[in-house]
Amino acid sequence: MTSDGKTALALLVSAGLLLGTAACSSPASGGSGSGAGTDGAKLSYAKLKSAVQGLGADPSCPFGLDLAAALKAGGIDRSVTPASATGKAVRADVVPAEAAPPPPSGPKPSGPAGALPGRPENIQVWCSYTAGTSPVEIAVLAAPAEKVAVNLALPYIGEAGGLTADQLVTASADQPAPGEARTTPGRASVGIARVAVADKGDLAVVVSQGTEAVTPDAALTGEPLRGLAQRLAAQLHL
């Protein structure tokens, strides 16, 4: 991530926003739409965690995700193959909870900046593909707390989206509601969808061309990418 992005992320953490409640009521410039389609009653954090723990050493992308089908439904007909540039085409982890950092010494700030949040246990699944000649990364992130899934991926979103400090703040504050999808500000190269889950929890699908794409494939940005994120979210099932 750029130095501006790291600074913005630090500001978000210090303001208690990284893992706190994020606003998600108004549409972002990347567009939004209802109908992510997944039956949230069938998805719960406990079931998602169990599925991740049950994956083998070299799994295929779980939860019924089919990138080729999602692309084709959006009019993008490309050959899709798992990519292993990072060592594994699929990386899946249950990330342990992390306690809030100790408060800084000196006078304590008032308001939201006075409370630094911890990180809840969460699951992260990263599926890497090549679609035609373009890289595509799909991340599924879930936590047993509300409105935190997107924020867990903010460092990645900032880097993959080429976001400025202001754009990173916008991406954190103006997230899609469950059932919606949108793209990040600027070059609109990261698609984000949120899915309602059973009980208390949050689930997000993040789609991009990864952090190495200097010039993103235009066919996988903007509205086509938003639609792709929404269709992938609709595929999710256990």
C-alpha positions as CSV (number, residue, x, y, z in Angstrom):
1,M,0.0,0.0,0.0
2,T,1.2,3.6,-0.6
3,S,2.4,5.7,2.3
4,D,-0.8,7.8,2.0
5,G,-2.9,4.6,2.2
6,K,-1.0,3.4,5.3
7,T,-1.5,6.8,6.9
8,A,-5.2,6.7,6.1
9,L,-5.5,3.2,7.5
10,A,-3.8,4.2,10.7
11,L,-6.2,7.1,11.0
12,L,-9.1,4.7,10.6
13,V,-7.8,2.5,13.3
14,S,-7.1,5.4,15.7
15,A,-10.7,6.7,15.1
16,G,-12.1,3.3,16.0
17,L,-13.6,2.8,12.5
18,L,-11.5,-0.1,11.2
19,L,-13.5,-2.7,13.1
20,G,-16.3,-0.5,14.3
21,T,-19.7,0.3,12.9
22,A,-19.4,1.5,9.3
23,A,-22.1,3.6,7.6
24,C,-23.7,1.7,4.7
25,S,-26.9,3.5,3.9
26,S,-26.2,5.6,0.8
27,P,-24.9,4.2,-2.5
28,A,-21.3,4.9,-3.5
29,S,-20.3,6.2,-6.9
30,G,-19.5,2.7,-8.0
31,G,-23.2,1.8,-8.0
32,S,-25.3,-0.5,-5.9
33,G,-28.1,-3.0,-6.4
34,S,-30.2,-5.3,-4.4
35,G,-30.5,-9.0,-4.8
36,A,-27.2,-10.6,-3.8
37,G,-29.5,-13.6,-3.7
38,T,-28.0,-15.8,-1.0
39,D,-30.5,-17.2,1.5
40,G,-28.9,-15.8,4.7
41,A,-30.8,-18.2,6.9
42,K,-28.5,-21.0,5.5
43,L,-25.3,-19.2,6.2
44,S,-24.0,-18.6,9.6
45,Y,-20.5,-17.8,10.9
46,A,-20.4,-21.1,12.7
47,K,-21.2,-23.1,9.5
48,L,-18.8,-21.1,7.4
49,K,-16.0,-21.6,10.0
50,S,-16.7,-25.3,10.1
51,A,-16.5,-25.5,6.3
52,V,-13.2,-23.7,6.2
53,Q,-11.8,-26.0,9.0
54,G,-12.9,-29.0,6.9
55,L,-11.0,-28.1,3.8
56,G,-8.1,-30.3,2.7
57,A,-4.5,-29.3,2.1
58,D,-5.1,-28.3,-1.5
59,P,-8.8,-27.4,-1.9
60,S,-10.8,-25.9,-4.7
61,C,-12.5,-22.5,-4.0
62,P,-15.3,-23.4,-1.5
63,F,-18.8,-22.2,-0.9
64,G,-20.0,-23.0,-4.5
65,L,-18.1,-20.1,-6.1
66,D,-17.8,-20.5,-9.9
67,L,-15.9,-17.5,-11.4
68,A,-16.4,-18.8,-15.0
69,A,-20.2,-19.0,-14.6
70,A,-20.3,-15.6,-12.9
71,L,-18.3,-14.0,-15.7
72,K,-20.4,-15.6,-18.5
73,A,-23.6,-14.4,-16.9
74,G,-22.3,-10.9,-17.2
75,G,-21.4,-11.4,-20.9
76,I,-17.7,-12.0,-20.3
77,D,-16.8,-15.4,-21.9
78,R,-13.2,-16.2,-20.9
79,S,-11.3,-19.3,-20.0
80,V,-10.7,-19.5,-16.3
81,T,-8.0,-21.4,-14.5
82,P,-6.8,-21.5,-10.9
83,A,-3.7,-19.4,-10.4
84,S,-0.9,-20.3,-8.0
85,A,1.4,-17.3,-8.3
86,T,1.2,-17.0,-4.5
87,G,2.0,-20.6,-3.9
88,K,-1.6,-21.8,-3.6
89,A,-4.6,-21.1,-5.7
90,V,-6.8,-21.2,-2.5
91,R,-5.8,-19.9,0.9
92,A,-8.2,-20.4,3.7
93,D,-7.7,-19.5,7.4
94,V,-9.5,-19.1,10.6
95,V,-7.8,-15.9,12.0
96,P,-7.8,-15.8,15.8
97,A,-9.1,-12.8,17.7
98,E,-6.8,-10.0,18.6
99,A,-7.1,-7.9,21.7
100,A,-7.4,-4.2,21.4
101,P,-4.0,-2.5,21.6
102,P,-3.2,-0.7,24.9
103,P,-4.1,3.0,25.0
104,P,-1.3,5.4,24.1
105,S,0.4,7.1,27.0
106,G,-0.4,10.7,27.7
107,P,-3.8,12.5,27.6
108,K,-6.6,10.3,26.3
109,P,-8.5,11.7,23.4
110,S,-12.3,12.1,23.8
111,G,-14.9,10.7,21.5
112,P,-14.6,7.7,19.1
113,A,-10.8,8.1,18.9
114,G,-10.5,7.2,22.6
115,A,-11.5,3.6,22.1
116,L,-9.3,1.4,19.9
117,P,-11.1,-1.7,18.7
118,G,-9.9,-5.2,18.9
119,R,-10.2,-7.7,16.0
120,P,-12.7,-10.5,16.3
121,E,-12.0,-14.1,15.2
122,N,-12.7,-14.3,11.5
123,I,-12.4,-16.5,8.5
124,Q,-10.7,-15.5,5.3
125,V,-10.7,-17.4,2.0
126,W,-8.7,-16.2,-0.9
127,C,-9.2,-17.8,-4.4
128,S,-6.8,-16.8,-7.2
129,Y,-7.6,-17.2,-10.9
130,T,-6.6,-16.2,-14.3
131,A,-9.5,-15.2,-16.5
132,G,-8.2,-15.0,-20.1
133,T,-4.9,-13.2,-19.4
134,S,-6.1,-11.2,-16.4
135,P,-5.6,-12.1,-12.7
136,V,-8.7,-12.3,-10.6
137,E,-8.8,-12.6,-6.8
138,I,-11.9,-13.5,-4.8
139,A,-11.9,-13.0,-1.1
140,V,-14.7,-14.3,1.2
141,L,-14.4,-12.7,4.7
142,A,-16.7,-13.4,7.6
143,A,-16.8,-12.6,11.3
144,P,-19.3,-13.2,14.2
145,A,-19.8,-9.5,14.6
146,E,-21.7,-7.0,12.6
147,K,-20.3,-4.6,10.0
148,V,-16.7,-5.7,10.2
149,A,-16.1,-8.0,7.2
150,V,-15.2,-5.3,4.7
151,N,-13.0,-3.5,7.2
152,L,-11.0,-6.7,7.7
153,A,-9.9,-6.4,4.1
154,L,-9.3,-2.6,4.0
155,P,-5.5,-2.8,3.7
156,Y,-5.9,-5.1,0.7
157,I,-8.7,-3.1,-0.8
158,G,-6.7,0.1,-0.5
159,E,-3.7,-1.5,-2.3
160,A,-5.7,-3.4,-5.0
161,G,-7.9,-0.4,-5.7
162,G,-5.0,2.1,-5.9
163,L,-6.9,4.2,-3.4
164,T,-5.8,7.6,-2.1
165,A,-6.1,8.4,1.6
166,D,-9.5,10.1,1.1
167,Q,-10.8,7.3,-1.1
168,L,-9.8,4.7,1.5
169,V,-11.8,6.6,4.2
170,T,-14.7,6.7,1.8
171,A,-14.5,3.0,1.1
172,S,-14.6,2.3,4.8
173,A,-17.4,4.7,5.6
174,D,-19.7,4.0,2.6
175,Q,-20.0,0.2,2.3
176,P,-22.7,-1.7,0.6
177,A,-25.6,-3.0,2.8
178,P,-26.2,-6.7,2.9
179,G,-27.7,-7.7,-0.5
180,E,-25.9,-4.9,-2.3
181,A,-22.6,-4.6,-4.2
182,R,-20.5,-1.7,-5.3
183,T,-17.0,-0.7,-6.5
184,T,-14.4,1.3,-4.8
185,P,-13.8,5.0,-5.7
186,G,-11.3,6.1,-8.3
187,R,-10.6,3.5,-11.0
188,A,-13.4,1.2,-9.6
189,S,-11.1,-1.9,-9.7
190,V,-12.3,-3.6,-6.5
191,G,-15.9,-5.0,-6.2
192,I,-17.4,-5.4,-2.8
193,A,-20.6,-7.3,-1.9
194,R,-22.1,-7.9,1.5
195,V,-24.3,-10.9,2.3
196,A,-26.7,-11.2,5.2
197,V,-26.0,-14.2,7.5
198,A,-27.9,-16.0,10.1
199,D,-27.6,-14.9,13.7
200,K,-25.1,-12.1,14.5
201,G,-22.3,-11.8,11.9
202,D,-21.1,-10.3,8.7
203,L,-19.9,-11.6,5.4
204,A,-18.3,-9.9,2.5
205,V,-17.1,-10.9,-1.0
206,V,-14.2,-8.8,-2.4
207,V,-13.2,-9.2,-6.0
208,S,-10.3,-7.5,-7.8
209,Q,-7.4,-8.1,-10.1
210,G,-5.0,-8.2,-7.2
211,T,-2.4,-5.8,-5.9
212,E,0.0,-6.3,-8.8
213,A,-2.3,-5.0,-11.6
214,V,-0.8,-1.7,-12.5
215,T,-3.3,-1.1,-15.4
216,P,-6.5,-3.0,-14.6
217,D,-8.4,-4.8,-17.3
218,A,-11.2,-2.4,-18.2
219,A,-13.6,-5.3,-18.7
220,L,-13.2,-6.1,-15.0
221,T,-13.7,-2.7,-13.5
222,G,-16.7,-0.4,-12.9
223,E,-20.2,-1.8,-13.5
224,P,-19.1,-5.1,-14.9
225,L,-17.0,-5.7,-11.8
226,R,-19.9,-4.6,-9.5
227,G,-22.1,-7.1,-11.2
228,L,-19.5,-9.8,-11.0
229,A,-19.2,-9.3,-7.2
230,Q,-22.9,-9.4,-6.8
231,R,-23.3,-12.7,-8.9
232,L,-20.5,-14.3,-6.9
233,A,-22.2,-13.3,-3.6
234,A,-25.4,-14.9,-5.0
235,Q,-23.6,-18.2,-5.6
236,L,-22.5,-18.6,-2.0
237,H,-23.9,-21.8,-0.4
238,L,-22.9,-24.5,2.0
